[in-house]
């Protein structure tokens, strides 16, 4: 674990989505709760805290994968199973749906901010994550399998694990902010 405190800009620039190269090291519920306790300081309008999470540890991974497979035809099961077999843990990010568009947008933005905080905090602790939005997060069978309520929306599945740092992708260039800035 990295014991030195890094600058915020360095952590933001260094963080990568980790899609493979996970080590077979358990990611504990305690670690996730600790990260989430800091991540929840994300801005959220009127402190609605419109989020909740489902943590899937390695012990529950097989049942979680079965919930995913229920959303796909049998001939896709092998391929889907391979996508998730080496991921040590998952976190399903869920937001509260609000029928008012403004509040819906604010809830989505707040939950997205929390997820970014989570990814940055995890990176600082040498834990890799990738935020995925696969097709099954829109399937009612998946919602039923996880116990997601009718007034909730899954906004992503975060794959989590300690990882082989040699697999980390190199940085991709970003467009200079000046090119995206319009003066009024």
Secondary structure, 3 states (H helix, E strand, C coil): CCCCCCCHHHHHHHCCECCCCECCCCCCHHHHHHHHHHHCCCCCHHHCCCEEEEEECHHHHHHHHHHHHCCCCHHHHHHHHHHHCCCCEEEEEEEECCCCHHHHHHHHHHHHHHHHHHHHHHHHCCEEEEEECCHHHHCHHHHHHHCCCCCEEEEEEEEEEEECHHHCCCCCCCCCHHHHCCCC
